[in-house]
Amino acid sequence: MAEISPTLISALIDEMGPCFPENVRGTRPIHSKGIGAAGTFVATRAAAEYCRARHFDGSSIPVSVRFSNGNGQPDPDGRLQVRGMAVKFYAGGTREPDHDREHTDPNTIEGIGRVEDQPVRGNYEETDLVMMSVPMFMAQTADRLLEFERSYRAQPVRRDSFVKRFKSLVTMCPLIPHEAGYAMSGNEGFLQWARKYAPAQGFLLENSELRLPASYARLVYHAVHAFEVEGTSGVRRMVRFSLEPSDGVQAIGPPDRAQRPIEAAMRPVPQNEFGRELDVDYLQRELRERLDYAPSRFNLRMQIADPHDDTADPTKVWPTSRRRVLMGTLTLTHVPEDQVAACEELSFNPGRLLPGMGVSDDPVLRDRAAVYAESYRRRMAARGASGGCPMGLS
């Protein structure tokens, strides 16, 4: 498989700018608004049989997690969009309480700060899972991903003319509903591109059915690429991972009214009026309140491919009949005080893997790893840091 060219890497990063003109310098080009959390991961007894990677050995592994909104600008949390969850496992590491730290948190033992705020110590290795709240990707290759970015240009939102609406009804080609309260959107360009590129249509359909989550901790997240794992017996399998909330999935607000085709063409109704009533940071506030009250847990599940499943195409979802294995439980306990060090300056990369795991034949997975590395370097340079990164990844 040929390596992605530096020119294409730069183009994939640069083309995100026109998609999100309000992006803040020094933040991620997508999923730019986020919040970090900390906790632990403990694998099940069966996990090592399927994957011998160090973080599946059954010990308590420190983790850092970043939840995010999908857009590349600081939109209000009430805007409909994909949500992200990136997890960093510190395999072999520990977090120890700092007895010399000044006591600032009334919820901890006097004189001892939150353990989750402490740096990870020990002879540890890092590995990441980068996940999102839809089960598939929008492109099969990096070149197609670049087409997507160039289609998703932020344009002024205007009410569609009667002629355009009538034509959509006659041709049975739906128009993108306008989201209440937003003057700029790239959705129209994406729709036109997806009409010509069939593999993106599943992603488009999933996005059309989005509702506002009650919490970052009440969503299912998917690592949409296939990975190769090797068990302790030497057996290798192609798999995909997902994180499922123990508290279940929950959306808030009334669903957007399902419009009949004629009503949609003649009297289109803006989407998501309910989102305008929410606090612009309601998801971040809810996560802080949730973890102050009690830990939040996710089950890490691994779906095993059959020989006929396509492991190279992240736009395709495998059948639900495939075997799924519970690999462990991720427990989040705290939102760290220093969000810069514990979240925004962290490097997450889907290609950072430990022995026992490998990339599949999915070209997008390999290329995303390279793009994330360059994106991280640029982001840290914009922040005035060196941009150095373990393993050269981001």
BELGIMO-V145791 format. One record per residue. N is the residue number from 1. SS is DSSP state (@ for helix, = for strand, . for the rest). OMEGA is omega in radians with two decimals (none if undefined). Layout:
n=N ss=SS omega=OMEGA
n=N ss=SS omega=OMEGA
This chain:
n=1 ss=. omega=-3.08
n=2 ss=. omega=3.10
n=3 ss=. omega=3.09
n=4 ss=. omega=-3.08
n=5 ss=. omega=3.07
n=6 ss=@ omega=3.13
n=7 ss=@ omega=3.14
n=8 ss=@ omega=3.08
n=9 ss=@ omega=-3.14
n=10 ss=@ omega=-3.13
n=11 ss=@ omega=-3.13
n=12 ss=@ omega=3.11
n=13 ss=@ omega=-3.07
n=14 ss=@ omega=-3.07
n=15 ss=. omega=3.07
n=16 ss=@ omega=-3.10
n=17 ss=@ omega=3.12
n=18 ss=@ omega=3.09
n=19 ss=@ omega=-3.07
n=20 ss=. omega=-3.04
n=21 ss=. omega=-3.14
n=22 ss=. omega=3.11
n=23 ss=. omega=-3.14
n=24 ss=. omega=-3.13
n=25 ss=. omega=3.14
n=26 ss=. omega=3.05
n=27 ss=. omega=-3.14
n=28 ss=. omega=-3.13
n=29 ss=. omega=2.95
n=30 ss=. omega=-3.05
n=31 ss=. omega=-3.00
n=32 ss=. omega=3.13
n=33 ss=. omega=-3.09
n=34 ss== omega=3.11
n=35 ss== omega=-3.10
n=36 ss== omega=3.05
n=37 ss== omega=-3.11
n=38 ss== omega=-3.13
n=39 ss== omega=-3.09
n=40 ss== omega=3.04
n=41 ss== omega=3.08
n=42 ss== omega=-3.13
n=43 ss== omega=3.04
n=44 ss=. omega=3.13
n=45 ss=. omega=-3.09
n=46 ss=. omega=-2.98
n=47 ss=@ omega=-3.08
n=48 ss=@ omega=3.10
n=49 ss=@ omega=-3.11
n=50 ss=@ omega=-3.13
n=51 ss=. omega=-3.09
n=52 ss=. omega=3.11
n=53 ss=. omega=-2.94
n=54 ss=@ omega=-3.10
n=55 ss=@ omega=3.07
n=56 ss=@ omega=-3.10
n=57 ss=. omega=3.09
n=58 ss=. omega=3.10
n=59 ss=. omega=3.11
n=60 ss== omega=-3.04
n=61 ss== omega=3.03
n=62 ss== omega=3.09
n=63 ss== omega=2.92
n=64 ss== omega=-3.06
n=65 ss== omega=3.02
n=66 ss== omega=3.00
n=67 ss== omega=-3.06
n=68 ss== omega=2.94
n=69 ss== omega=-2.98
n=70 ss=. omega=-3.06
n=71 ss=. omega=-3.11
n=72 ss=. omega=3.11
n=73 ss=. omega=-3.04
n=74 ss=. omega=3.10
n=75 ss=. omega=2.99
n=76 ss=. omega=-3.13
n=77 ss=. omega=-3.13
n=78 ss=. omega=3.08
n=79 ss=. omega=-3.14
n=80 ss=. omega=3.12
n=81 ss=. omega=3.07
n=82 ss=. omega=3.05
n=83 ss== omega=-3.10
n=84 ss== omega=3.03
n=85 ss== omega=3.10
n=86 ss== omega=-3.07
n=87 ss== omega=3.04
n=88 ss== omega=3.09
n=89 ss== omega=3.08
n=90 ss== omega=-3.05
n=91 ss== omega=-3.12
n=92 ss=. omega=-3.10
n=93 ss=. omega=3.08
n=94 ss== omega=2.95
n=95 ss== omega=-3.10
n=96 ss=. omega=3.09
n=97 ss=. omega=3.12
n=98 ss=. omega=-3.07
n=99 ss=. omega=3.14
n=100 ss=. omega=-3.07
n=101 ss=. omega=3.11
n=102 ss=. omega=-3.09
n=103 ss=. omega=3.14
n=104 ss=. omega=-3.02
n=105 ss=. omega=-3.11
n=106 ss=. omega=-3.11
n=107 ss=. omega=-3.12
n=108 ss=. omega=3.09
n=109 ss=. omega=-3.10
n=110 ss=. omega=3.08
n=111 ss=. omega=-3.12
n=112 ss=. omega=3.13
n=113 ss=. omega=3.11
n=114 ss=. omega=3.09
n=115 ss=@ omega=-3.07
n=116 ss=@ omega=3.09
n=117 ss=@ omega=-3.08
n=118 ss=. omega=3.06
n=119 ss=. omega=3.10
n=120 ss== omega=-3.12
n=121 ss== omega=3.08
n=122 ss=. omega=-3.14
n=123 ss=. omega=-3.04
n=124 ss=. omega=3.04
n=125 ss== omega=-3.12
n=126 ss== omega=2.96
n=127 ss== omega=-3.00
n=128 ss== omega=2.89
n=129 ss== omega=3.11
n=130 ss== omega=-2.94
n=131 ss== omega=3.08
n=132 ss== omega=-2.95
n=133 ss=. omega=2.97
n=134 ss=. omega=-2.97
n=135 ss=. omega=3.13
n=136 ss=. omega=3.11
n=137 ss=. omega=-3.08
n=138 ss=. omega=-3.07
n=139 ss=. omega=-3.11
n=140 ss=. omega=-3.13
n=141 ss=. omega=3.11
n=142 ss=@ omega=3.11
n=143 ss=@ omega=3.10
n=144 ss=@ omega=3.08
n=145 ss=@ omega=3.09
n=146 ss=@ omega=3.07
n=147 ss=@ omega=3.11
n=148 ss=@ omega=-3.12
n=149 ss=@ omega=-3.13
n=150 ss=@ omega=3.08
n=151 ss=@ omega=-3.03
n=152 ss=. omega=3.12
n=153 ss=. omega=3.10
n=154 ss=. omega=-3.13
n=155 ss== omega=3.07
n=156 ss== omega=3.12
n=157 ss=. omega=3.12
n=158 ss=. omega=3.08
n=159 ss=. omega=-3.14
n=160 ss=. omega=3.14
n=161 ss=. omega=3.12
n=162 ss=@ omega=-3.13
n=163 ss=@ omega=-3.13
n=164 ss=@ omega=3.13
n=165 ss=@ omega=3.13
n=166 ss=@ omega=3.11
n=167 ss=@ omega=3.13
n=168 ss=@ omega=3.13
n=169 ss=@ omega=-3.09
n=170 ss=@ omega=-3.09
n=171 ss=@ omega=-3.12
n=172 ss=. omega=3.05
n=173 ss=. omega=-3.03
n=174 ss=. omega=3.05
n=175 ss=. omega=3.08
n=176 ss=. omega=3.07
n=177 ss=. omega=3.12
n=178 ss=. omega=-3.13
n=179 ss== omega=-3.04
n=180 ss=. omega=3.01
n=181 ss=. omega=-3.09
n=182 ss=. omega=-3.05
n=183 ss=. omega=-3.11
n=184 ss== omega=3.13
n=185 ss== omega=3.06
n=186 ss=. omega=-3.04
n=187 ss=@ omega=-3.09
n=188 ss=@ omega=3.12
n=189 ss=@ omega=3.10
n=190 ss=@ omega=3.12
n=191 ss=@ omega=-3.13
n=192 ss=@ omega=3.12
n=193 ss=@ omega=-3.10
n=194 ss=@ omega=3.09
n=195 ss=@ omega=-3.13
n=196 ss=@ omega=-3.08
n=197 ss=. omega=-2.99
n=198 ss=@ omega=-3.11
n=199 ss=@ omega=3.14
n=200 ss=@ omega=-3.00
n=201 ss=@ omega=3.05
n=202 ss=@ omega=3.09
n=203 ss=@ omega=3.12
n=204 ss=@ omega=-3.14
n=205 ss=@ omega=3.11
n=206 ss=@ omega=3.13
n=207 ss=@ omega=-3.13
n=208 ss=@ omega=-3.11
n=209 ss=. omega=-3.12
n=210 ss=. omega=2.96
n=211 ss=. omega=-3.12
n=212 ss=. omega=3.13
n=213 ss== omega=3.04
n=214 ss=. omega=-3.08
n=215 ss=. omega=2.95
n=216 ss=@ omega=-3.09
n=217 ss=@ omega=3.12
n=218 ss=@ omega=3.11
n=219 ss=. omega=2.96
n=220 ss=. omega=-3.13
n=221 ss== omega=-3.05
n=222 ss== omega=2.89
n=223 ss== omega=-2.84
n=224 ss== omega=-3.11
n=225 ss== omega=3.04
n=226 ss== omega=3.06
n=227 ss== omega=3.02
n=228 ss== omega=3.11
n=229 ss== omega=3.11
n=230 ss== omega=3.14
n=231 ss=. omega=-3.12
n=232 ss=. omega=3.12
n=233 ss=. omega=-3.13
n=234 ss=. omega=3.13
n=235 ss=. omega=3.13
n=236 ss== omega=-3.11
n=237 ss== omega=3.01
n=238 ss== omega=-2.98
n=239 ss== omega=2.93
n=240 ss== omega=-3.08
n=241 ss== omega=3.00
n=242 ss== omega=3.07
n=243 ss== omega=-3.07
n=244 ss== omega=-3.10
n=245 ss== omega=3.12
n=246 ss=. omega=3.14
n=247 ss=. omega=3.14
n=248 ss=. omega=-3.13
n=249 ss=. omega=3.12
n=250 ss=. omega=3.01
n=251 ss== omega=3.13
n=252 ss=. omega=3.12
n=253 ss=. omega=3.11
n=254 ss=. omega=3.04
n=255 ss=. omega=3.07
n=256 ss=. omega=-3.09
n=257 ss=. omega=3.07
n=258 ss=. omega=-3.08
n=259 ss=. omega=2.99
n=260 ss=. omega=-3.06
n=261 ss=@ omega=-3.11
n=262 ss=@ omega=3.13
n=263 ss=@ omega=3.14
n=264 ss=@ omega=-3.12
n=265 ss=@ omega=-3.04
n=266 ss=@ omega=-3.10
n=267 ss=. omega=-3.11
n=268 ss=. omega=-3.13
n=269 ss=. omega=3.11
n=270 ss=. omega=3.09
n=271 ss== omega=2.80
n=272 ss=. omega=3.00
n=273 ss=. omega=-3.10
n=274 ss=@ omega=-3.10
n=275 ss=@ omega=-3.13
n=276 ss=@ omega=-3.12
n=277 ss=@ omega=-3.04
n=278 ss=. omega=3.00
n=279 ss=. omega=-3.07
n=280 ss=. omega=3.14
n=281 ss=. omega=-3.01
n=282 ss=@ omega=-3.13
n=283 ss=@ omega=3.10
n=284 ss=@ omega=3.12
n=285 ss=@ omega=-3.12
n=286 ss=@ omega=-3.14
n=287 ss=@ omega=3.11
n=288 ss=@ omega=-3.13
n=289 ss=@ omega=-3.13
n=290 ss=@ omega=-3.07
n=291 ss=@ omega=3.00
n=292 ss=@ omega=-3.10
n=293 ss=@ omega=-3.08
n=294 ss=. omega=3.07
n=295 ss=. omega=3.08
n=296 ss== omega=-3.01
n=297 ss== omega=3.03
n=298 ss== omega=3.01
n=299 ss== omega=3.08
n=300 ss== omega=-3.13
n=301 ss== omega=-3.13
n=302 ss== omega=3.11
n=303 ss== omega=-3.06
n=304 ss== omega=-3.09
n=305 ss=. omega=2.91
n=306 ss=. omega=-3.12
n=307 ss=. omega=-3.09
n=308 ss=. omega=-3.13
n=309 ss=. omega=-3.13
n=310 ss=. omega=-3.14
n=311 ss=. omega=-3.09
n=312 ss=. omega=-3.02
n=313 ss=. omega=-3.12
n=314 ss=. omega=3.09
n=315 ss=. omega=-3.12
n=316 ss=. omega=3.09
n=317 ss=. omega=3.10
n=318 ss=. omega=3.14
n=319 ss=. omega=-3.13
n=320 ss=. omega=3.13
n=321 ss=. omega=-3.13
n=322 ss=. omega=-3.12
n=323 ss=. omega=3.11
n=324 ss== omega=-3.08
n=325 ss== omega=3.03
n=326 ss== omega=-3.05
n=327 ss== omega=3.14
n=328 ss== omega=-3.13
n=329 ss== omega=3.07
n=330 ss== omega=-3.11
n=331 ss== omega=3.10
n=332 ss== omega=-3.03
n=333 ss== omega=-2.95
n=334 ss== omega=2.94
n=335 ss=. omega=-3.08
n=336 ss=. omega=-3.14
n=337 ss=. omega=-3.10
n=338 ss=. omega=-3.10
n=339 ss=@ omega=3.10
n=340 ss=@ omega=-3.10
n=341 ss=@ omega=-3.03
n=342 ss=@ omega=-3.08
n=343 ss=@ omega=-2.94
n=344 ss=@ omega=3.12
n=345 ss=. omega=3.07
n=346 ss=. omega=3.14
n=347 ss=. omega=3.07
n=348 ss=. omega=-3.11
n=349 ss=. omega=-3.12
n=350 ss=. omega=3.14
n=351 ss=. omega=3.12
n=352 ss=. omega=-3.01
n=353 ss=. omega=3.10
n=354 ss=. omega=3.05
n=355 ss=. omega=-3.02
n=356 ss=. omega=3.05
n=357 ss== omega=3.10
n=358 ss== omega=3.08
n=359 ss== omega=3.11
n=360 ss=. omega=3.07
n=361 ss=. omega=3.11
n=362 ss=. omega=-3.09
n=363 ss=@ omega=-3.13
n=364 ss=@ omega=3.12
n=365 ss=@ omega=3.13
n=366 ss=@ omega=-3.08
n=367 ss=@ omega=3.10
n=368 ss=@ omega=3.13
n=369 ss=@ omega=3.14
n=370 ss=@ omega=3.13
n=371 ss=@ omega=3.12
n=372 ss=@ omega=3.13
n=373 ss=@ omega=3.14
n=374 ss=@ omega=3.12
n=375 ss=@ omega=3.11
n=376 ss=@ omega=3.13
n=377 ss=@ omega=-3.14
n=378 ss=@ omega=-3.10
n=379 ss=@ omega=3.14
n=380 ss=@ omega=3.07
n=381 ss=@ omega=3.11
n=382 ss=@ omega=3.10
n=383 ss=. omega=3.14
n=384 ss=. omega=3.11
n=385 ss=. omega=-3.06
n=386 ss=. omega=-3.10
n=387 ss=. omega=3.08
n=388 ss=. omega=-3.03
n=389 ss=. omega=3.08
n=390 ss=@ omega=3.10
n=391 ss=@ omega=3.12
n=392 ss=@ omega=-3.11
n=393 ss=. omega=-3.12
n=394 ss=. omega=none
